[in-house]
Amino acid sequence: MERQDEAAAIAEAFVQARLQGRSLPDFPGSVPRDLVAAYAVQDLAIARWPDRVVGWKVGYIAPERRDDSGDERLLGPIYAGQVHAAGEAVRFPVFAGGFGAIEAEYVLRLDADAPGHKLHWTAQDAAALPARLFVGVEIASSPLATINMLGPRVVVSDFGNNNGLVIGGEIPDWQQIAESELRAETWIDGERVGSGGATTLPGGLLAAYAFALSRSARRGRPLKAGDLIATGNATGIHDIRAGQEGRVSFGAYGEIVGRAVPAAPAGQGGQA
């Protein structure tokens, strides 16, 4: 019961900080002992958040930071109200005093439900489940400035360090394109800060897809048609402050440009 109470307190602290658009000075409790416990915190936070989950961001876990679960990636929820189309007035809301970054992403949108009984997916399995592919930008922001330094259990506890997703143009027939041809570059205030593409993702797009399908099913949340999967940072994690401009170019598949703004209290604007 004590651990359940602490998990609820951690979830509540992150949810309230996000709703109020403010930072947290420290992790609000003891760091969960493993990823299972961290996902329990995340589930409690999802239940408290006043919006519906429409997808998941995937993040890679460095080998030295993995636990006994063996997971090489992690998930964080993406909410309906934080998904936006690329355009001329894109804003990237980041928490003042917290952590803020943008990440180039390749975003899958499922065209069919995943079978609810299937708990383990390979890349080959994932390739057979139809999905469309888009370019995108993840707004990676948390009220906790040290979230990435504290590691994956803390990242999972706070919505996967996600604060929105911007979706750009579609990449048609993506499975027929060599991943080496899917390239991306990220710029902050006119300075190139990262380059890469689909091959930057360990195992490629299908490995990230398979993980999202597997972990979601084992959490009792099998993916459905229309769900989004942001497959992981394709050029790195690039810090951004309010007032700075971010631009991500995907070559022939377009670019996404936006400006970072302070995350505002819920209902008071300042969102993307």
C-alpha positions as CSV (number, residue, x, y, z in Angstrom):
1,M,0.0,0.0,0.0
2,E,2.9,2.4,0.8
3,R,4.3,1.9,-2.7
4,Q,0.9,2.5,-4.3
5,D,0.4,5.6,-2.3
6,E,3.8,6.9,-3.4
7,A,3.1,6.1,-7.0
8,A,-0.1,8.0,-6.8
9,A,1.7,11.0,-5.3
10,I,4.3,11.0,-8.0
11,A,1.7,10.8,-10.7
12,E,-0.3,13.6,-9.1
13,A,2.7,15.9,-8.8
14,F,3.6,15.6,-12.5
15,V,0.0,16.0,-13.6
16,Q,-0.5,19.1,-11.5
17,A,2.8,20.6,-12.6
18,R,1.9,20.0,-16.3
19,L,-1.6,21.4,-15.9
20,Q,-0.3,24.5,-14.1
21,G,2.6,25.0,-16.6
22,R,5.2,25.0,-13.9
23,S,8.5,23.3,-13.2
24,L,9.4,20.8,-10.4
25,P,12.7,21.3,-8.5
26,D,13.2,17.6,-7.9
27,F,11.7,14.2,-8.7
28,P,8.6,14.1,-6.4
29,G,9.4,11.0,-4.4
30,S,11.6,7.9,-4.7
31,V,12.5,6.9,-8.3
32,P,10.5,3.7,-9.2
33,R,12.6,0.6,-8.7
34,D,12.1,-0.7,-12.2
35,L,10.2,0.0,-15.5
36,V,7.2,-2.0,-14.3
37,A,6.8,0.3,-11.3
38,A,7.4,3.4,-13.6
39,Y,4.6,2.3,-16.0
40,A,2.4,1.9,-12.9
41,V,3.0,5.6,-12.2
42,Q,2.4,6.5,-15.8
43,D,-0.9,4.6,-15.8
44,L,-2.0,6.5,-12.8
45,A,-1.0,9.8,-14.4
46,I,-2.9,8.9,-17.6
47,A,-6.0,8.2,-15.6
48,R,-5.7,11.8,-14.1
49,W,-5.1,13.6,-17.4
50,P,-8.1,15.4,-18.9
51,D,-7.6,14.1,-22.5
52,R,-7.5,10.9,-24.4
53,V,-4.4,9.0,-25.5
54,V,-4.2,8.8,-29.3
55,G,-0.7,7.4,-29.6
56,W,2.7,6.7,-28.1
57,K,6.2,8.1,-28.4
58,V,9.0,5.6,-28.4
59,G,12.3,6.3,-26.8
60,Y,15.5,4.3,-26.9
61,I,17.2,3.1,-23.7
62,A,21.0,2.9,-23.8
63,P,22.2,-0.6,-22.8
64,E,23.8,0.5,-19.5
65,R,20.5,2.0,-18.4
66,R,18.3,-1.0,-19.0
67,D,16.7,-3.1,-16.2
68,D,15.7,-6.7,-15.8
69,S,12.7,-6.3,-18.1
70,G,15.1,-6.3,-21.0
71,D,13.3,-3.5,-22.7
72,E,15.5,-1.5,-25.1
73,R,12.9,1.2,-25.6
74,L,10.2,3.0,-23.6
75,L,6.8,4.4,-24.2
76,G,5.0,7.7,-23.3
77,P,1.5,8.8,-24.2
78,I,0.5,11.3,-26.9
79,Y,-2.7,13.2,-26.2
80,A,-5.4,14.3,-28.8
81,G,-5.1,17.9,-27.8
82,Q,-1.3,17.9,-28.2
83,V,-1.3,16.6,-31.8
84,H,-1.0,19.3,-34.5
85,A,-0.5,19.6,-38.2
86,A,2.6,21.3,-39.5
87,G,1.9,24.8,-40.8
88,E,3.0,28.4,-40.6
89,A,2.3,29.0,-36.9
90,V,3.6,25.9,-35.2
91,R,4.6,26.4,-31.6
92,F,6.6,24.1,-29.4
93,P,5.5,24.5,-25.7
94,V,8.3,23.9,-23.3
95,F,8.3,24.1,-19.5
96,A,10.2,27.2,-18.1
97,G,12.6,25.9,-15.6
98,G,12.1,22.3,-16.8
99,F,13.4,20.3,-19.7
100,G,12.7,21.3,-23.3
101,A,13.8,19.9,-26.6
102,I,12.6,18.9,-30.1
103,E,13.2,15.7,-31.9
104,A,12.9,14.8,-35.6
105,E,10.5,11.9,-35.9
106,Y,9.0,9.4,-38.3
107,V,5.4,8.9,-37.3
108,L,3.4,5.8,-38.0
109,R,-0.4,5.8,-38.1
110,L,-2.1,2.4,-37.8
111,D,-4.6,1.5,-40.5
112,A,-5.8,-1.6,-38.6
113,D,-6.3,-2.8,-35.1
114,A,-3.6,-5.0,-33.6
115,P,-4.9,-8.4,-32.5
116,G,-5.6,-8.0,-28.8
117,H,-4.3,-11.5,-27.9
118,K,-0.9,-11.0,-29.5
119,L,1.7,-9.9,-26.9
120,H,5.0,-10.4,-28.7
121,W,5.8,-8.8,-32.1
122,T,8.8,-9.0,-34.3
123,A,9.8,-6.5,-37.0
124,Q,8.5,-8.9,-39.6
125,D,5.2,-9.2,-37.7
126,A,4.9,-5.4,-37.5
127,A,5.6,-5.0,-41.2
128,A,2.4,-7.0,-41.9
129,L,0.2,-4.7,-39.9
130,P,-0.7,-1.8,-42.2
131,A,0.3,1.7,-41.3
132,R,1.0,5.0,-43.0
133,L,4.2,6.9,-42.3
134,F,4.6,10.7,-41.8
135,V,7.3,13.1,-40.9
136,G,7.0,14.8,-37.6
137,V,8.5,16.6,-34.6
138,E,8.2,15.5,-31.0
139,I,8.1,18.3,-28.4
140,A,10.1,16.6,-25.6
141,S,9.4,18.7,-22.5
142,S,9.0,18.0,-18.8
143,P,8.5,20.1,-15.6
144,L,11.6,18.3,-14.3
145,A,14.9,19.7,-15.8
146,T,16.9,16.6,-14.9
147,I,14.5,14.1,-16.4
148,N,16.9,12.6,-18.9
149,M,19.9,12.6,-16.5
150,L,17.8,10.6,-14.0
151,G,17.1,7.9,-16.5
152,P,14.4,5.9,-18.2
153,R,12.4,5.1,-15.0
154,V,11.9,8.8,-14.5
155,V,11.2,9.4,-18.2
156,V,8.5,6.8,-18.1
157,S,7.0,8.2,-14.9
158,D,6.4,11.6,-16.6
159,F,4.6,10.8,-19.8
160,G,7.8,9.7,-21.5
161,N,9.0,13.3,-21.5
162,N,6.4,14.2,-24.2
163,N,4.5,17.4,-24.5
164,G,3.2,17.2,-28.0
165,L,3.6,16.0,-31.6
166,V,3.6,18.0,-34.8
167,I,2.8,15.9,-37.9
168,G,3.9,16.9,-41.4
169,G,3.7,15.2,-44.8
170,E,3.2,11.6,-45.7
171,I,5.9,9.3,-47.0
172,P,4.0,7.1,-49.5
173,D,4.9,3.5,-49.9
174,W,7.4,3.8,-47.1
175,Q,8.2,0.1,-46.8
176,Q,9.4,0.1,-50.4
177,I,12.0,2.9,-49.6
178,A,15.4,2.0,-48.3
179,E,15.7,3.5,-44.8
180,S,19.1,5.0,-45.9
181,E,17.1,7.3,-48.2
182,L,15.0,8.7,-45.3
183,R,17.2,11.5,-44.1
184,A,16.6,14.4,-41.7
185,E,18.4,17.5,-40.3
186,T,17.5,19.6,-37.4
187,W,18.3,23.3,-37.0
188,I,18.0,25.7,-34.0
189,D,18.0,29.4,-34.7
190,G,19.7,28.7,-38.0
191,E,22.4,26.5,-36.7
192,R,22.5,22.8,-37.7
193,V,22.5,20.8,-34.5
194,G,21.9,17.3,-35.8
195,S,21.6,15.1,-38.8
196,G,20.5,11.5,-39.4
197,G,17.4,9.7,-40.4
198,A,15.6,6.4,-40.2
199,T,18.8,4.5,-39.9
200,T,19.7,6.4,-36.7
201,L,17.0,4.3,-35.0
202,P,18.5,1.1,-33.7
203,G,16.9,-1.7,-35.7
204,G,15.1,0.9,-37.9
205,L,11.4,1.9,-38.1
206,L,10.0,-1.6,-37.8
207,A,11.9,-2.4,-34.6
208,A,10.3,0.7,-33.0
209,Y,6.9,-0.3,-34.4
210,A,7.3,-3.9,-33.0
211,F,8.2,-2.6,-29.6
212,A,5.3,-0.2,-29.4
213,L,2.9,-3.1,-30.4
214,S,4.5,-5.5,-27.9
215,R,4.7,-3.3,-24.9
216,S,1.3,-1.8,-25.4
217,A,-0.3,-5.2,-25.6
218,R,1.5,-6.4,-22.5
219,R,0.2,-3.3,-20.7
220,G,-3.4,-4.2,-21.7
221,R,-3.5,-1.4,-24.2
222,P,-3.3,-3.1,-27.6
223,L,-3.0,-0.5,-30.4
224,K,-5.9,0.4,-32.6
225,A,-6.5,1.8,-36.1
226,G,-5.7,5.5,-36.0
227,D,-3.2,5.3,-33.2
228,L,0.1,7.2,-33.7
229,I,3.6,6.0,-33.0
230,A,6.5,8.4,-32.9
231,T,9.3,6.0,-33.6
232,G,12.2,7.8,-31.9
233,N,14.6,10.7,-32.4
234,A,16.1,10.6,-35.9
235,T,18.7,13.3,-35.4
236,G,19.2,13.4,-31.7
237,I,17.6,15.3,-28.8
238,H,18.0,19.0,-29.3
239,D,17.5,21.4,-26.4
240,I,15.4,24.4,-27.2
241,R,14.3,27.5,-25.1
242,A,11.3,29.6,-25.4
243,G,11.8,32.2,-28.2
244,Q,14.1,29.9,-30.2
245,E,13.1,28.7,-33.7
246,G,13.4,25.0,-34.6
247,R,13.4,23.6,-38.1
248,V,13.5,20.0,-39.2
249,S,14.1,19.1,-42.8
250,F,13.2,15.8,-44.2
251,G,14.5,16.5,-47.7
252,A,11.9,15.6,-50.4
253,Y,9.3,14.9,-47.8
254,G,9.2,18.5,-46.5
255,E,10.2,20.4,-43.4
256,I,8.6,21.5,-40.1
257,V,9.3,24.9,-38.7
258,G,8.2,26.2,-35.3
259,R,9.0,28.4,-32.4
260,A,9.4,27.4,-28.8
261,V,7.0,29.1,-26.3
262,P,6.5,28.7,-22.5
263,A,4.1,26.0,-21.6
264,A,1.1,27.7,-20.2
265,P,-1.5,26.5,-17.6
266,A,-4.1,24.3,-19.2
267,G,-6.8,26.3,-21.0
268,Q,-4.7,29.5,-21.2
269,G,-3.0,29.0,-24.5
270,G,0.8,28.7,-25.1
271,Q,0.3,25.2,-26.6
272,A,1.4,24.1,-30.1
